[in-house]
Amino acid sequence: MILFQADDISVRFGGIRAVDSVSFDVHHGEVFAIIGPNGAGKTTIFNLISRIYTPTSGRLLFEGQEFTRTPANRIAGLGIARTFQNIELFANATLLQNLLIGRHCHSSVGFLPQMAFLPSVRRTELKHREKVEDVIAFLGLQRYRESLIANLPYGVRKVVELGRALCMEPKLLLLDEPSSGLNVEETEGMGFWIDDIKQDLGITVIMVEHDMALVNQVSDRVMALNYGKVLAMGTPQQVQTHPEVIRAYLGGDLEAAA
């Protein structure tokens, strides 16, 4: 069953067409990877889905409903969450506080009840705290619960950002280069988290990634881009052996790759 669909989307910045008539769909419960060289349009597609950018043409659909022009502040409420290539956490807040921010999209309590801290507000806060504690346990972050983000190693911060996205209880999770800045061991661990997110939590994942080992480890299907156009789509093996992908992305010589 299709969860997300991009239908012939394009976006221009001045005279540059960053995404050029791209179409793809993502099914419930799969990990869909987007690969390509720098400037291929990968993160631009994430920014379109996140509604940071608006397509020049084409449509975006989630659970069969078009959201091409839905305001960015309503995307989390639809069930779409994302991480960023450059970590976007509050460095002077604790891990727990950063994860609680991820619950904001589920807050429906008004200003005055919050000021009075009514019993209903306390009950809601406890529910949010329980959800956050579940994510902390799932990702094995208990020892860092009260630590300031500024004091945590980079690899742990990447997992915290993943955790904040999970606190939103998304149906679709966008991971923008989850292995960026990680060493080999940390990247392998990130792969295990992505597998668990898919298998244990039932969350569908779209991932932009350069590390082909991670792509091979977790992806069900892969789409390769270059200059905003789709070069190939299929299993990781099918895409990596496609002649145009070898030329454009892997930087290889066709005879040497054969």
One Martini backbone bead per residue (centre of mass of N, CA, C, O) as a GRO file, in nm:
protein
  258
    1MET     BB    1   0.096   0.036   0.022
    2ILE     BB    2   0.064   0.370  -0.027
    3LEU     BB    3   0.191   0.657   0.147
    4PHE     BB    4   0.384   0.800  -0.069
    5GLN     BB    5   0.373   1.075  -0.327
    6ALA     BB    6   0.545   1.172  -0.624
    7ASP     BB    7   0.417   1.396  -0.888
    8ASP     BB    8   0.599   1.552  -1.102
    9ILE     BB    9   0.833   1.712  -0.962
   10SER     BB   10   0.927   2.064  -0.945
   11VAL     BB   11   1.217   2.298  -0.908
   12ARG     BB   12   1.304   2.648  -0.904
   13PHE     BB   13   1.614   2.857  -0.911
   14GLY     BB   14   1.563   3.048  -1.126
   15GLY     BB   15   1.746   2.879  -1.381
   16ILE     BB   16   1.731   2.636  -1.180
   17ARG     BB   17   1.670   2.281  -1.185
   18ALA     BB   18   1.671   2.087  -0.903
   19VAL     BB   19   1.390   1.955  -0.990
   20ASP     BB   20   1.300   1.708  -1.259
   21SER     BB   21   1.037   1.531  -1.293
   22VAL     BB   22   0.964   1.370  -1.018
   23SER     BB   23   0.884   1.018  -0.953
   24PHE     BB   24   0.743   0.858  -0.654
   25ASP     BB   25   0.703   0.580  -0.423
   26VAL     BB   26   0.593   0.482  -0.087
   27HIS     BB   27   0.571   0.219   0.124
   28HIS     BB   28   0.464   0.055   0.368
   29GLY     BB   29   0.745  -0.045   0.558
   30GLU     BB   30   0.979   0.109   0.412
   31VAL     BB   31   1.310   0.165   0.277
   32PHE     BB   32   1.391   0.473   0.114
   33ALA     BB   33   1.649   0.563  -0.103
   34ILE     BB   34   1.856   0.857  -0.170
   35ILE     BB   35   2.082   0.913  -0.435
   36GLY     BB   36   2.380   1.113  -0.500
   37PRO     BB   37   2.536   1.368  -0.582
   38ASN     BB   38   2.621   1.666  -0.535
   39GLY     BB   39   2.337   1.848  -0.643
   40ALA     BB   40   2.094   1.638  -0.725
   41GLY     BB   41   1.826   1.691  -0.505
   42LYS     BB   42   1.777   1.551  -0.232
   43THR     BB   43   1.721   1.777  -0.016
   44THR     BB   44   1.505   1.919  -0.183
   45ILE     BB   45   1.297   1.696  -0.150
   46PHE     BB   46   1.277   1.721   0.156
   47ASN     BB   47   1.185   2.025   0.145
   48LEU     BB   48   0.922   1.958   0.002
   49ILE     BB   49   0.798   1.763   0.206
   50SER     BB   50   0.836   1.979   0.449
   51ARG     BB   51   0.758   2.270   0.315
   52ILE     BB   52   0.995   2.471   0.259
   53TYR     BB   53   0.916   2.402  -0.024
   54THR     BB   54   0.766   2.472  -0.345
   55PRO     BB   55   0.648   2.353  -0.611
   56THR     BB   56   0.628   2.439  -0.941
   57SER     BB   57   0.545   2.135  -0.990
   58GLY     BB   58   0.316   1.917  -0.892
   59ARG     BB   59   0.273   1.642  -0.644
   60LEU     BB   60   0.177   1.573  -0.299
   61LEU     BB   61   0.125   1.257  -0.120
   62PHE     BB   62  -0.063   1.149   0.184
   63GLU     BB   63  -0.267   0.905   0.219
   64GLY     BB   64  -0.407   1.030  -0.060
   65GLN     BB   65  -0.330   1.328   0.022
   66GLU     BB   66  -0.289   1.644  -0.059
   67PHE     BB   67   0.023   1.866   0.036
   68THR     BB   68   0.166   2.085  -0.148
   69ARG     BB   69   0.033   2.354   0.036
   70THR     BB   70   0.106   2.289   0.310
   71PRO     BB   71   0.200   2.401   0.589
   72ALA     BB   72   0.484   2.342   0.769
   73ASN     BB   73   0.336   2.344   1.064
   74ARG     BB   74   0.154   2.068   0.963
   75ILE     BB   75   0.335   1.815   0.906
   76ALA     BB   76   0.362   1.672   1.180
   77GLY     BB   77   0.048   1.627   1.208
   78LEU     BB   78   0.040   1.413   0.967
   79GLY     BB   79   0.322   1.220   1.014
   80ILE     BB   80   0.593   1.399   0.966
   81ALA     BB   81   0.944   1.345   1.001
   82ARG     BB   82   1.281   1.493   1.072
   83THR     BB   83   1.611   1.513   0.986
   84PHE     BB   84   1.950   1.644   0.985
   85GLN     BB   85   2.260   1.676   0.877
   86ASN     BB   86   2.257   1.912   1.071
   87ILE     BB   87   2.236   1.944   1.385
   88GLU     BB   88   1.906   2.028   1.559
   89LEU     BB   89   1.982   2.135   1.870
   90PHE     BB   90   1.971   2.211   2.215
   91ALA     BB   91   2.267   2.257   2.376
   92ASN     BB   92   2.142   2.390   2.671
   93ALA     BB   93   1.987   2.126   2.683
   94THR     BB   94   1.853   1.844   2.751
   95LEU     BB   95   1.764   1.552   2.635
   96LEU     BB   96   1.479   1.553   2.750
   97GLN     BB   97   1.397   1.836   2.645
   98ASN     BB   98   1.437   1.772   2.344
   99LEU     BB   99   1.223   1.543   2.330
  100LEU     BB  100   0.976   1.709   2.428
  101ILE     BB  101   0.960   1.884   2.173
  102GLY     BB  102   0.846   1.643   1.997
  103ARG     BB  103   0.547   1.681   2.145
  104HIS     BB  104   0.417   1.948   2.038
  105CYS     BB  105   0.224   1.831   1.807
  106HIS     BB  106   0.038   1.698   2.064
  107SER     BB  107  -0.052   1.977   2.163
  108SER     BB  108  -0.387   2.108   2.306
  109VAL     BB  109  -0.320   2.311   2.519
  110GLY     BB  110  -0.388   2.591   2.657
  111PHE     BB  111  -0.264   2.869   2.802
  112LEU     BB  112  -0.430   2.893   3.068
  113PRO     BB  113  -0.407   2.598   3.172
  114GLN     BB  114  -0.099   2.613   3.188
  115MET     BB  115  -0.076   2.843   3.392
  116ALA     BB  116  -0.256   2.672   3.609
  117PHE     BB  117  -0.197   2.373   3.611
  118LEU     BB  118  -0.397   2.161   3.556
  119PRO     BB  119  -0.483   1.836   3.578
  120SER     BB  120  -0.493   1.797   3.267
  121VAL     BB  121  -0.204   1.894   3.223
  122ARG     BB  122  -0.059   1.683   3.395
  123ARG     BB  123  -0.158   1.436   3.237
  124THR     BB  124  -0.034   1.520   2.967
  125GLU     BB  125   0.261   1.540   3.062
  126LEU     BB  126   0.285   1.240   3.144
  127LYS     BB  127   0.237   1.124   2.863
  128HIS     BB  128   0.478   1.258   2.729
  129ARG     BB  129   0.691   1.137   2.917
  130GLU     BB  130   0.635   0.840   2.846
  131LYS     BB  131   0.708   0.859   2.547
  132VAL     BB  132   1.000   0.953   2.592
  133GLU     BB  133   1.091   0.710   2.764
  134ASP     BB  134   1.049   0.503   2.541
  135VAL     BB  135   1.266   0.622   2.352
  136ILE     BB  136   1.505   0.607   2.542
  137ALA     BB  137   1.490   0.297   2.567
  138PHE     BB  138   1.504   0.220   2.266
  139LEU     BB  139   1.800   0.389   2.237
  140GLY     BB  140   1.977   0.377   2.501
  141LEU     BB  141   1.965   0.686   2.681
  142GLN     BB  142   1.959   0.688   2.998
  143ARG     BB  143   2.250   0.807   3.082
  144TYR     BB  144   2.163   1.101   2.922
  145ARG     BB  145   1.900   1.242   3.018
  146GLU     BB  146   2.052   1.499   3.196
  147SER     BB  147   2.219   1.588   2.963
  148LEU     BB  148   2.383   1.801   2.786
  149ILE     BB  149   2.429   1.835   2.457
  150ALA     BB  150   2.714   1.978   2.470
  151ASN     BB  151   2.834   1.701   2.632
  152LEU     BB  152   2.798   1.528   2.382
  153PRO     BB  153   2.862   1.320   2.158
  154TYR     BB  154   2.804   1.314   1.831
  155GLY     BB  155   2.676   1.030   1.804
  156VAL     BB  156   2.458   1.084   2.022
  157ARG     BB  157   2.321   1.326   1.887
  158LYS     BB  158   2.210   1.169   1.646
  159VAL     BB  159   2.022   0.994   1.822
  160VAL     BB  160   1.862   1.224   1.948
  161GLU     BB  161   1.739   1.330   1.686
  162LEU     BB  162   1.594   1.071   1.627
  163GLY     BB  163   1.426   1.074   1.889
  164ARG     BB  164   1.268   1.335   1.840
  165ALA     BB  165   1.121   1.226   1.591
  166LEU     BB  166   0.985   0.982   1.741
  167CYS     BB  167   0.814   1.163   1.941
  168MET     BB  168   0.602   1.230   1.700
  169GLU     BB  169   0.484   0.973   1.578
  170PRO     BB  170   0.548   0.871   1.296
  171LYS     BB  171   0.488   0.739   0.968
  172LEU     BB  172   0.711   0.937   0.846
  173LEU     BB  173   1.072   0.920   0.797
  174LEU     BB  174   1.326   1.167   0.761
  175LEU     BB  175   1.666   1.098   0.655
  176ASP     BB  176   1.949   1.317   0.664
  177GLU     BB  177   2.225   1.179   0.668
  178PRO     BB  178   2.277   0.973   0.930
  179SER     BB  179   2.610   0.922   0.883
  180SER     BB  180   2.705   1.196   0.930
  181GLY     BB  181   3.012   1.194   1.113
  182LEU     BB  182   3.048   0.891   1.131
  183ASN     BB  183   3.165   0.607   1.210
  184VAL     BB  184   3.159   0.281   1.141
  185GLU     BB  185   3.024   0.187   1.406
  186GLU     BB  186   2.799   0.406   1.414
  187THR     BB  187   2.674   0.335   1.139
  188GLU     BB  188   2.592   0.050   1.212
  189GLY     BB  189   2.407   0.137   1.445
  190MET     BB  190   2.213   0.305   1.271
  191GLY     BB  191   2.114   0.063   1.107
  192PHE     BB  192   1.977  -0.079   1.346
  193TRP     BB  193   1.774   0.145   1.409
  194ILE     BB  194   1.630   0.143   1.137
  195ASP     BB  195   1.536  -0.146   1.151
  196ASP     BB  196   1.372  -0.111   1.418
  197ILE     BB  197   1.181   0.109   1.316
  198LYS     BB  198   1.054  -0.075   1.106
  199GLN     BB  199   0.994  -0.344   1.269
  200ASP     BB  200   0.890  -0.235   1.563
  201LEU     BB  201   0.731   0.050   1.471
  202GLY     BB  202   0.632   0.078   1.161
  203ILE     BB  203   0.819   0.282   1.009
  204THR     BB  204   0.859   0.487   0.750
  205VAL     BB  205   1.146   0.540   0.521
  206ILE     BB  206   1.336   0.825   0.418
  207MET     BB  207   1.670   0.830   0.264
  208VAL     BB  208   1.957   1.024   0.273
  209GLU     BB  209   2.264   0.888   0.114
  210HIS     BB  210   2.622   0.806   0.078
  211ASP     BB  211   2.641   0.541   0.231
  212MET     BB  212   2.639   0.231   0.083
  213ALA     BB  213   2.641   0.039   0.323
  214LEU     BB  214   2.380   0.149   0.449
  215VAL     BB  215   2.197   0.115   0.208
  216ASN     BB  216   2.234  -0.197   0.192
  217GLN     BB  217   2.139  -0.264   0.486
  218VAL     BB  218   1.826  -0.104   0.479
  219SER     BB  219   1.722  -0.114   0.188
  220ASP     BB  220   1.466  -0.177  -0.046
  221ARG     BB  221   1.491   0.100  -0.204
  222VAL     BB  222   1.627   0.295  -0.488
  223MET     BB  223   1.715   0.638  -0.576
  224ALA     BB  224   1.871   0.797  -0.848
  225LEU     BB  225   2.042   1.108  -0.884
  226ASN     BB  226   2.085   1.379  -1.140
  227TYR     BB  227   2.025   1.693  -1.191
  228GLY     BB  228   1.714   1.625  -1.081
  229LYS     BB  229   1.719   1.333  -1.199
  230VAL     BB  230   1.626   1.018  -1.284
  231LEU     BB  231   1.823   0.725  -1.328
  232ALA     BB  232   1.723   0.515  -1.095
  233MET     BB  233   1.524   0.217  -0.991
  234GLY     BB  234   1.551  -0.007  -0.698
  235THR     BB  235   1.756  -0.202  -0.592
  236PRO     BB  236   2.064  -0.167  -0.480
  237GLN     BB  237   2.190  -0.348  -0.701
  238GLN     BB  238   2.051  -0.229  -0.951
  239VAL     BB  239   2.156   0.065  -0.914
  240GLN     BB  240   2.473   0.014  -0.886
  241THR     BB  241   2.469  -0.135  -1.192
  242HIS     BB  242   2.399   0.112  -1.334
  243PRO     BB  243   2.552   0.290  -1.575
  244GLU     BB  244   2.465   0.585  -1.489
  245VAL     BB  245   2.549   0.557  -1.192
  246ILE     BB  246   2.845   0.494  -1.232
  247ARG     BB  247   2.907   0.764  -1.368
  248ALA     BB  248   2.765   0.977  -1.163
  249TYR     BB  249   2.815   0.848  -0.863
  250LEU     BB  250   3.059   0.637  -0.847
  251GLY     BB  251   3.286   0.725  -1.062
  252GLY     BB  252   3.306   0.509  -1.279
  253ASP     BB  253   3.417   0.264  -1.486
  254LEU     BB  254   3.259   0.041  -1.674
  255GLU     BB  255   3.490  -0.165  -1.710
  256ALA     BB  256   3.582  -0.169  -1.408
  257ALA     BB  257   3.287  -0.250  -1.294
  258ALA     BB  258   3.252  -0.535  -1.451
   0.00000   0.00000   0.00000
